[in-house]
């Protein structure tokens, strides 16, 4: 993966479809060629009886702090809250079953991970705090979290399996942590054919590009270990579709009719764990602590200038 003087890159935006558009628009505005290839999609989970009990405890003020890890978790929890309030109003035979959730006091202090999460919560009039850095380390450094005592209780609104490091760290301090997984991440069925089509088009385009252009590795945004696991699967199992005979006849020294390997890409990764994993596998990466649009656009520029 050689350096280049051009700042325009192929950037593979792997964010879920419902979160991809703002980032894709910003990257395109900076003259990057954007490929939307979601590695995970978010599938809602039905609240279990246990989840119902946790939310009832939350509504009664049992938790000192609520940690909300994503806009999706925020929206789904608020929808549950609204439904619970409407049910209570209906049972009381009042006329305000459609009242806003701000009509009752906020049961807990709320920490929002990321600006998008905070925006969803504030839209409903909730008061939230945010870590300076939107990751596990940033949350652990917050006075609100650092000041928790062993007798305190924390509720997390998250996706299935998310923020395990934060949960483990708080539990080691003797703090009781409950969590509700409002959704789970699954591999999108459409991503495999999308990647195969892109790969074939990319290899075909390399025939007409200059050597300098071909030296630019596509940039892949990786936000979680689960996303990288699927990315590894896609790269390992996808072959080029040589629909154009000129692709298979192309000179072998440009190697344009073979599949790509993990090392043929550059990566923007979220957090220390992913960075350590890519470092161990000797892959080229740039680490970020937030997935907000400005951070990712800047990371693409910094990754390019460092090569």
Secondary structure as a PSIPRED ss2 file (coil, helix, strand):
# PSIPRED VFORMAT (PSIPRED V4.0)

   1 X C   1.000  0.000  0.000
   2 X C   1.000  0.000  0.000
   3 X C   1.000  0.000  0.000
   4 X C   1.000  0.000  0.000
   5 X C   1.000  0.000  0.000
   6 X C   1.000  0.000  0.000
   7 X C   1.000  0.000  0.000
   8 X C   1.000  0.000  0.000
   9 X C   1.000  0.000  0.000
  10 X E   0.000  0.000  1.000
  11 X E   0.000  0.000  1.000
  12 X E   0.000  0.000  1.000
  13 X E   0.000  0.000  1.000
  14 X C   1.000  0.000  0.000
  15 X C   1.000  0.000  0.000
  16 X C   1.000  0.000  0.000
  17 X H   0.000  1.000  0.000
  18 X H   0.000  1.000  0.000
  19 X H   0.000  1.000  0.000
  20 X H   0.000  1.000  0.000
  21 X H   0.000  1.000  0.000
  22 X H   0.000  1.000  0.000
  23 X H   0.000  1.000  0.000
  24 X H   0.000  1.000  0.000
  25 X H   0.000  1.000  0.000
  26 X H   0.000  1.000  0.000
  27 X H   0.000  1.000  0.000
  28 X H   0.000  1.000  0.000
  29 X H   0.000  1.000  0.000
  30 X C   1.000  0.000  0.000
  31 X C   1.000  0.000  0.000
  32 X C   1.000  0.000  0.000
  33 X E   0.000  0.000  1.000
  34 X E   0.000  0.000  1.000
  35 X E   0.000  0.000  1.000
  36 X E   0.000  0.000  1.000
  37 X C   1.000  0.000  0.000
  38 X C   1.000  0.000  0.000
  39 X C   1.000  0.000  0.000
  40 X C   1.000  0.000  0.000
  41 X E   0.000  0.000  1.000
  42 X E   0.000  0.000  1.000
  43 X E   0.000  0.000  1.000
  44 X E   0.000  0.000  1.000
  45 X C   1.000  0.000  0.000
  46 X C   1.000  0.000  0.000
  47 X C   1.000  0.000  0.000
  48 X C   1.000  0.000  0.000
  49 X H   0.000  1.000  0.000
  50 X H   0.000  1.000  0.000
  51 X H   0.000  1.000  0.000
  52 X H   0.000  1.000  0.000
  53 X H   0.000  1.000  0.000
  54 X H   0.000  1.000  0.000
  55 X H   0.000  1.000  0.000
  56 X H   0.000  1.000  0.000
  57 X H   0.000  1.000  0.000
  58 X H   0.000  1.000  0.000
  59 X H   0.000  1.000  0.000
  60 X C   1.000  0.000  0.000
  61 X C   1.000  0.000  0.000
  62 X C   1.000  0.000  0.000
  63 X C   1.000  0.000  0.000
  64 X C   1.000  0.000  0.000
  65 X E   0.000  0.000  1.000
  66 X E   0.000  0.000  1.000
  67 X E   0.000  0.000  1.000
  68 X E   0.000  0.000  1.000
  69 X C   1.000  0.000  0.000
  70 X C   1.000  0.000  0.000
  71 X H   0.000  1.000  0.000
  72 X H   0.000  1.000  0.000
  73 X H   0.000  1.000  0.000
  74 X H   0.000  1.000  0.000
  75 X H   0.000  1.000  0.000
  76 X H   0.000  1.000  0.000
  77 X H   0.000  1.000  0.000
  78 X H   0.000  1.000  0.000
  79 X H   0.000  1.000  0.000
  80 X H   0.000  1.000  0.000
  81 X H   0.000  1.000  0.000
  82 X H   0.000  1.000  0.000
  83 X H   0.000  1.000  0.000
  84 X H   0.000  1.000  0.000
  85 X H   0.000  1.000  0.000
  86 X H   0.000  1.000  0.000
  87 X H   0.000  1.000  0.000
  88 X H   0.000  1.000  0.000
  89 X H   0.000  1.000  0.000
  90 X H   0.000  1.000  0.000
  91 X H   0.000  1.000  0.000
  92 X C   1.000  0.000  0.000
  93 X C   1.000  0.000  0.000
  94 X C   1.000  0.000  0.000
  95 X C   1.000  0.000  0.000
  96 X C   1.000  0.000  0.000
  97 X C   1.000  0.000  0.000
  98 X C   1.000  0.000  0.000
  99 X C   1.000  0.000  0.000
 100 X C   1.000  0.000  0.000
 101 X H   0.000  1.000  0.000
 102 X H   0.000  1.000  0.000
 103 X H   0.000  1.000  0.000
 104 X C   1.000  0.000  0.000
 105 X C   1.000  0.000  0.000
 106 X C   1.000  0.000  0.000
 107 X C   1.000  0.000  0.000
 108 X C   1.000  0.000  0.000
 109 X E   0.000  0.000  1.000
 110 X E   0.000  0.000  1.000
 111 X E   0.000  0.000  1.000
 112 X E   0.000  0.000  1.000
 113 X C   1.000  0.000  0.000
 114 X C   1.000  0.000  0.000
 115 X H   0.000  1.000  0.000
 116 X H   0.000  1.000  0.000
 117 X H   0.000  1.000  0.000
 118 X H   0.000  1.000  0.000
 119 X H   0.000  1.000  0.000
 120 X H   0.000  1.000  0.000
 121 X H   0.000  1.000  0.000
 122 X H   0.000  1.000  0.000
 123 X H   0.000  1.000  0.000
 124 X C   1.000  0.000  0.000
 125 X C   1.000  0.000  0.000
 126 X C   1.000  0.000  0.000
 127 X C   1.000  0.000  0.000
 128 X E   0.000  0.000  1.000
 129 X E   0.000  0.000  1.000
 130 X E   0.000  0.000  1.000
 131 X C   1.000  0.000  0.000
 132 X C   1.000  0.000  0.000
 133 X C   1.000  0.000  0.000
 134 X C   1.000  0.000  0.000
 135 X C   1.000  0.000  0.000
 136 X H   0.000  1.000  0.000
 137 X H   0.000  1.000  0.000
 138 X H   0.000  1.000  0.000
 139 X H   0.000  1.000  0.000
 140 X H   0.000  1.000  0.000
 141 X C   1.000  0.000  0.000
 142 X C   1.000  0.000  0.000
 143 X H   0.000  1.000  0.000
 144 X H   0.000  1.000  0.000
 145 X H   0.000  1.000  0.000
 146 X H   0.000  1.000  0.000
 147 X C   1.000  0.000  0.000
 148 X C   1.000  0.000  0.000
 149 X C   1.000  0.000  0.000
 150 X C   1.000  0.000  0.000
 151 X C   1.000  0.000  0.000
 152 X C   1.000  0.000  0.000
 153 X E   0.000  0.000  1.000
 154 X E   0.000  0.000  1.000
 155 X E   0.000  0.000  1.000
 156 X E   0.000  0.000  1.000
 157 X E   0.000  0.000  1.000
 158 X E   0.000  0.000  1.000
 159 X E   0.000  0.000  1.000
 160 X C   1.000  0.000  0.000
 161 X C   1.000  0.000  0.000
 162 X C   1.000  0.000  0.000
 163 X C   1.000  0.000  0.000
 164 X H   0.000  1.000  0.000
 165 X H   0.000  1.000  0.000
 166 X H   0.000  1.000  0.000
 167 X H   0.000  1.000  0.000
 168 X H   0.000  1.000  0.000
 169 X H   0.000  1.000  0.000
 170 X H   0.000  1.000  0.000
 171 X H   0.000  1.000  0.000
 172 X H   0.000  1.000  0.000
 173 X C   1.000  0.000  0.000
 174 X C   1.000  0.000  0.000
 175 X C   1.000  0.000  0.000
 176 X E   0.000  0.000  1.000
 177 X E   0.000  0.000  1.000
 178 X E   0.000  0.000  1.000
 179 X E   0.000  0.000  1.000
 180 X E   0.000  0.000  1.000
 181 X E   0.000  0.000  1.000
 182 X E   0.000  0.000  1.000
 183 X E   0.000  0.000  1.000
 184 X E   0.000  0.000  1.000
 185 X E   0.000  0.000  1.000
 186 X E   0.000  0.000  1.000
 187 X C   1.000  0.000  0.000
 188 X C   1.000  0.000  0.000
 189 X C   1.000  0.000  0.000
 190 X H   0.000  1.000  0.000
 191 X H   0.000  1.000  0.000
 192 X H   0.000  1.000  0.000
 193 X H   0.000  1.000  0.000
 194 X H   0.000  1.000  0.000
 195 X H   0.000  1.000  0.000
 196 X H   0.000  1.000  0.000
 197 X H   0.000  1.000  0.000
 198 X H   0.000  1.000  0.000
 199 X H   0.000  1.000  0.000
 200 X H   0.000  1.000  0.000
 201 X H   0.000  1.000  0.000
 202 X H   0.000  1.000  0.000
 203 X H   0.000  1.000  0.000
 204 X H   0.000  1.000  0.000
 205 X H   0.000  1.000  0.000
 206 X C   1.000  0.000  0.000
 207 X C   1.000  0.000  0.000
 208 X C   1.000  0.000  0.000
 209 X C   1.000  0.000  0.000
 210 X C   1.000  0.000  0.000
 211 X H   0.000  1.000  0.000
 212 X H   0.000  1.000  0.000
 213 X H   0.000  1.000  0.000
 214 X H   0.000  1.000  0.000
 215 X C   1.000  0.000  0.000
 216 X C   1.000  0.000  0.000
 217 X C   1.000  0.000  0.000
 218 X E   0.000  0.000  1.000
 219 X E   0.000  0.000  1.000
 220 X E   0.000  0.000  1.000
 221 X E   0.000  0.000  1.000
 222 X E   0.000  0.000  1.000
 223 X C   1.000  0.000  0.000
 224 X C   1.000  0.000  0.000
 225 X H   0.000  1.000  0.000
 226 X H   0.000  1.000  0.000
 227 X H   0.000  1.000  0.000
 228 X H   0.000  1.000  0.000
 229 X H   0.000  1.000  0.000
 230 X H   0.000  1.000  0.000
 231 X H   0.000  1.000  0.000
 232 X H   0.000  1.000  0.000
 233 X H   0.000  1.000  0.000
 234 X H   0.000  1.000  0.000
 235 X H   0.000  1.000  0.000
 236 X H   0.000  1.000  0.000
 237 X H   0.000  1.000  0.000
 238 X C   1.000  0.000  0.000
 239 X C   1.000  0.000  0.000
 240 X C   1.000  0.000  0.000
 241 X C   1.000  0.000  0.000
 242 X C   1.000  0.000  0.000
 243 X C   1.000  0.000  0.000
 244 X C   1.000  0.000  0.000
 245 X H   0.000  1.000  0.000
 246 X H   0.000  1.000  0.000
 247 X H   0.000  1.000  0.000
 248 X H   0.000  1.000  0.000
 249 X H   0.000  1.000  0.000
 250 X C   1.000  0.000  0.000
 251 X C   1.000  0.000  0.000
 252 X H   0.000  1.000  0.000
 253 X H   0.000  1.000  0.000
 254 X H   0.000  1.000  0.000
 255 X C   1.000  0.000  0.000
 256 X C   1.000  0.000  0.000
 257 X C   1.000  0.000  0.000
 258 X C   1.000  0.000  0.000
 259 X C   1.000  0.000  0.000
 260 X C   1.000  0.000  0.000
 261 X C   1.000  0.000  0.000
 262 X H   0.000  1.000  0.000
 263 X H   0.000  1.000  0.000
 264 X H   0.000  1.000  0.000
 265 X E   0.000  0.000  1.000
 266 X E   0.000  0.000  1.000
 267 X E   0.000  0.000  1.000
 268 X E   0.000  0.000  1.000
 269 X E   0.000  0.000  1.000
 270 X E   0.000  0.000  1.000
 271 X H   0.000  1.000  0.000
 272 X H   0.000  1.000  0.000
 273 X H   0.000  1.000  0.000
 274 X H   0.000  1.000  0.000
 275 X H   0.000  1.000  0.000
 276 X H   0.000  1.000  0.000
 277 X H   0.000  1.000  0.000
 278 X H   0.000  1.000  0.000
 279 X H   0.000  1.000  0.000
 280 X H   0.000  1.000  0.000
 281 X C   1.000  0.000  0.000
 282 X C   1.000  0.000  0.000
 283 X C   1.000  0.000  0.000
 284 X C   1.000  0.000  0.000
 285 X E   0.000  0.000  1.000
 286 X E   0.000  0.000  1.000
 287 X E   0.000  0.000  1.000
 288 X E   0.000  0.000  1.000
 289 X C   1.000  0.000  0.000
 290 X C   1.000  0.000  0.000
 291 X C   1.000  0.000  0.000
 292 X C   1.000  0.000  0.000
 293 X H   0.000  1.000  0.000
 294 X H   0.000  1.000  0.000
 295 X H   0.000  1.000  0.000
 296 X H   0.000  1.000  0.000
 297 X H   0.000  1.000  0.000
 298 X H   0.000  1.000  0.000
 299 X H   0.000  1.000  0.000
 300 X H   0.000  1.000  0.000
 301 X H   0.000  1.000  0.000
 302 X H   0.000  1.000  0.000
 303 X H   0.000  1.000  0.000
 304 X H   0.000  1.000  0.000
 305 X H   0.000  1.000  0.000
 306 X H   0.000  1.000  0.000
 307 X C   1.000  0.000  0.000
